[in-house]
Amino acid sequence: MGSRCVIGSIDSYIFRQTFAAFLLVLVTLTGVIWLTQALRGIDVMTSQGQTVLVFIGLTGLAIPYLVLVIAPIALVIAVAYVLNKLSTDSEIIVMNAAGMQPWRLFRPFLLVTVIVSAMIFATSAYIAPDGLRRLKAWQREITADVLSNVLQTGKFVEIERNLTLRVRERQPGGLLVGIFIDDRRNPKERVTIIAERGTVLKNERGSFLILDDGNLQRFEAGRRDPAFVAFDRNAFDMSKIGGNTSTNVTYSIRERYLWDLLDPDPDDPMFKQFPGQFRAEMHERLTSPLYPFAFMALTFAFLGAPRTTRQSRAMSISSAIVSLSTLRLIGFACTVLAATSIFAAPFQYALLFATLAFSAWVIARVIVLEPPPVVIDTLSSMVARVTRRFAAS
């Protein structure tokens, strides 16, 4: 009874340490990467006049996709940290001397991995695509309100790349006076519109700028002289800015839910055009929950056995990093090749399960994974020579 309580306490202790380290690393890395990515879109807040909350909301909806990439890495760092801490404090050696089997020490790490894998599966299947869909819808709403809320009188505002608008003044009733539009989105032509006044019209077809009493200049590539058109009334379509209209939304492959990839509509134009991309994305979603298990098991196989020297542990950590990086790079390559090859996805599954089987064999036999002594001695001598050379200089 007492031994069971001790083992249960050890499991709880390791679980808390690992899960807390995982959360800390996940939040820290995600926050740093999100901040660097978000700074690229700060023009949404500045040039388009959006508030800080809108800016944070727009960039925050992409965080789930960051979590998919960062979560397995955070798990590896957490497992390595806890195992190194247990080894430094000689706790692994004491547990091994007390007769604790390797699988007993492995169990709390496995429980954390199950939670992480479930989180990754839910994120890849629904949360991340739903976030991208909400992001697209929010961007359409901002585009729809860009004329009525964003345009600042007397200033040239770049609504999107190669599209600039200017309004001289606003009058009561939503009347815009002195409108200038420079549209260079089509590389084959440039359209410049100047109108005396205009109003915003929103209906089921989209958002339009109705222009009165103006002229249109079209500069076509390959022609010397522009074409001039004077008009009494003209409609400039604003609903297509930044994407499709809200009445005809086409979601990209990354914005599809997992069940949309498992059973795609045969009549879907995008599926007809890119069936291989659908297959590759589907297998990427299905394999993403398996990587935490493979990463954790391989990390434990390298670092979970009792160690007596720091050198062997340092080499094992280096070997684990190289092995994990190689495994993930092969996985990325298989995902890319799965769009054109039917053998890439099965090879990826086989590689993951082979990694799990190899790790289980190493853990069960308490094998210390480290490079051969010749490699260790060679690396040590190289480090020593470099250290002496720097010391002399």
N, C-alpha and C positions, 0 to 999 in steps of 0.2 A: 504493500500500500504506500509506504514511504517512498520507495523508488519510483513509483508511478507519479507521485506528486512532484518529485524532483525533475523527472523527465518532462512532465507537463509544464513545469515552471521554465525549464530550459527552452522548450518549444515556444512558449509565449514570449520569452525574453528575446529570442532570435527573431521571431516574427515581428515584434514591435520595432526592434532595431532596423530590420531590413525594410519594412514598409515605411517607416518614418524617413529613412535615408532615400528611399525611392521617391517619395512625395517631394522631399526637399530638392533633390536633383531635377526632378521633372518640372517643378514650378520655376526653378531658377533658370534652367536651360530654355524652357519655353518662353519665359519672360524676356530673356536677353534676345533670342532670335526674333520673337514677335516685335520687339522694340526696333531692331534693325530693319525689319521688313516694313513696319508701319511708318517709319520716317520717310520711306520712298513715296508714300501716298499722302503726305501732309498737304500737298497741293489741293486735295479735296476740301480741306478746312480753310485754306488761305485763298486760293484763286476762285473757288466756287462759293465762298461765304458760309460754309457749314460750321456748325457748332462743334465743340470738343467732344460732346457725347456722341454725335453722329460719326465723327472721325474714329473714336474708340470702338463704336459699334461695328462700323464697316470693316475695320482691320481685325477686330476680335472674332468675327465670324469665320475667319480662316484658321483660327487656333486649333480646332480639332485635327486638321491635316498635319499641323506641326506635331501634335501629340502622337500621331501614328508613327512618325519617324523617331521622335525623341524617347518615347516610352520604353522600347527595348534597350536603348542605350542607358537610360536612367536605371533600369533594372540591373543591368550588368555592373554599373558603377556601385549600386547599393549592395549587391551580393559580394562583389570584390572587397568593398569597404568592410563589411561585417566579417567576412572570412579572415581578412587581414588583421582585423582587430582581435578576433578570437585567437588567431595564431600568435600575435604579438603578446597577448596576455597569457599565453600557454594554456588557454582553455580547451583548445582542440586536443592537445596532448593529454590533458587530464581526462577529458571525456573518453578518449581512446583507451587510456590506461584503465579506466573504470569499466571497460567492456562494452561501451556504447557502440552499436553498429553504425556504419556510415550512413545507412538509410535513415536512421533516427535523426542525425544531424541534417540530413537532406530534406526532411519532411517540412519544416517551417518555411524553407526557401520555396519548396514546391507550392505551398499554400499561397504565398505571395504571388507566385507566377500565375496561378490559376486566376487570381483577382485581376492581375494586369492583363492577362490574355482575354478575359471576359470584357474588360474595358476597351481593349483594342478592337475586339470583334464588334461590339456595339457601336463604336465610333466609326469604323470603316463601313459597316453595313448601313447605318442610318444617320448618325449624328453629323459626320463630316459632309456627306452629300446634302443633307438638309441645311447645313450652315451655308454651303455655297449657293443653294437655291434661294435662301433668304437674302443672301448678299446680292444676288442678281435682281431680286424683286425690289430691294431697297434702293439699288442703283437706278432702277427704272423710275421709282417714285421721285428720286432726287432730280432725274432728268426731266420728268414731267413738270416739276415745279421750278425748273431752272429759270424760266423767263419771268415768272411772277414773283419769285422770292430771292433769286440769286443775283440777277443782273443789277449792277450798280450804275446809276446814271453818270454819264460823263467819263466812263472808264471802258477800255477795251478788255473784254473778258474772254479768255480761251475756254470755251465750253468743253471741248475735247480736242485732241490733237488735230491741227490744221483746220479748225473751225473757230472763228473769232466773231464776237458780236459786240455791238456798242449801241447804247440808247442815250440820246441827249437828255431827255427828261421824261418824267411820268406825270400824268394828269389824272384827276379824279375819274373813277369808273374804269380803271385799268387800262387807260389809253396810253400807249407808248409813242413818243414823238421823236423824230430824227433817228431812224434805225439804219444801222450799217451792218452788213453781213459779209464776211469773207470766208468762202468755203473752198478749201484746197484738199479735201479728203480724197477726191478722185485724181489720181496722178496724171490722167489724160486731159484734164481740164480744170480751170479755175473759174469759179463763179463769184462775182461781186454784186451785191444787191444794196441799193440805197432807196429808202422809202420815207415818205413824209411822216407817216404814222402807221400804227398797227395795234392789234389786240390779240390776246391769247384765247384760243378756242380749244376746248377739250370735249371729246365725245367718245363714242364706242370705238371709233377708228384710231384714236390716239390723241396726241397733242400737236397743235398747229399754231403757227404765227401767221395771222392774216394781215397782209401788207396792203396798204392803199397808197396810190399816187407815187409811183417810183419807177426805177429802171433797173434792168438786169444786164450785166456785162459778162459774157462768156468767152474766156480765152482757151481755145482748144490747142492741144499740142500739134505742131506741124503747120499751123496757120499763122500768118503774120498779123492779120487784122482781127480784132475781137468782134463778136456779134453783140449788137445792142438791141435790147427789147424794152420798150416803154409799156407799162401796164397800169391799169386803173385799180386792179385788185389781183393779188397773187397769194398763194398759200405755201408757206415753207414748213415742211414736215419736220417736227422736233422729236417725234416719238421714236425714231430710229436711232437717235443719238445714243451711243454706248451699248447698243444691243438691239434685240428684237422688240417688237411691241408687246404689250401685256396681253394682247388677244391672241398672239401666235408665238408662244414661248417654246423654244427648242433647247432642251438641256444637253449639255455636253456629256461625254462619257463619265467624267469624274463626278458629275452632278446626279448620276443615276444611283438609285438605291440598289442594294445587293440583289434583291429579288427581280429588279428590272434587268440585271445582267444575267441572272440564272435562266430567266424565261423572257427574252426580249421579244418585242412585237415584230413578227416577220415583215410587216409593212412599214416599219420605221425607216425613213429615208437614211438616217445616220447609220443604222444597223446594216442596211444594204450596202452602204458605201464603205464602212469600216468594220466588218465582222471580226477581223483579227484583233482589232483594238478592244472590242467588247470582250473577247475571250481572254486577252491578256489582263485587262482590268479585273475581270471576274476572278482569275486565279491569284492575282495580287491581293484581292480582298480576302480570299479563302486561306492564303498562306500567312497573312500578317499575324493572325493569332498564334501560329505555330512557332514563329521566331522567338518569342519570349521563352518558351520551353527549351528550344535548342540553345539559345544564348545562356540561359541560367545553368542548364545541365553541363554545357561545355566549360563554363566558368568554374563551376563546382568541381568538375573533373580535374582542372588544372590546379585549383587552390584549396580544395577541401581536404586533401590528405595531410596528416601531421608533418610538419617541417621542423628541422633542427638548425638550419642555417638561413640567414637572410638572403644569401646569394641565390640559393635555389629558388626561393620564393620570388625574388625579383625576376629571375629568368622565366619562371612559370607565368608571372603576370605578363611579361613581354610576349611569351608564346601564346597566351590566351588572347591578347589583343590582336596579334597577327592572324590567329585562327578565326576569330570572330569577324575581323575585317574581310578576310578572304571569303568566308561563308556568305556575308551580306553582299559583297560585290558580285559573287556568282549568282546570288538571288536576283539582284538588279539586272544582270545580263540575261538571265532566264526570262524575266518579265518582259524585257524588250524583245527577245527572240520569240516569245510566245505569240506575238502578233502575226508572225509569218511561219512559225514551225509548230507542229503539233507535238513534238517530242520535248520541247523546252519545259513545259509545265510539269509533265511526269518526272523529268529529271530533277526539277526543283523539289518536288515532294519526296522523291527518293533520297535526295541529299539531306533534307531535314530529318527524315526518319533514321537515316544512317548515322547522322550526328547524335541523335538521341540514343540509338542503340550502342554506339561506341562509348558515349559518356556513361551510360548505365553500366557497361562492362568495367570501365575504369573505376567507377565509384564502388561497385560491389567488391572488386578485388583490392581496393585501397592501393592502387598503383600511383606512384608519384610521377607525374608527367613533367619532364624537363629535358632540355637538349642533352646530347651526349657530352661526356666530359671533355672531349677534344674541342667541341664548339665553345663550351664555357671557358676553357683555358685560353683559346684563341681570342675570344672577345675580351677576356680580362686583361690579357697582355696588350691588346690594342688600346683599351681604355687607359691602362697604365702608361703606355708610351705617349698618348695624347696629353695626359695629365702632366707628365714630366716636361713635355715640350712647352706647354702653356706656362708651367711654373718657371721654367728657365727664361722664357721671354718676358 
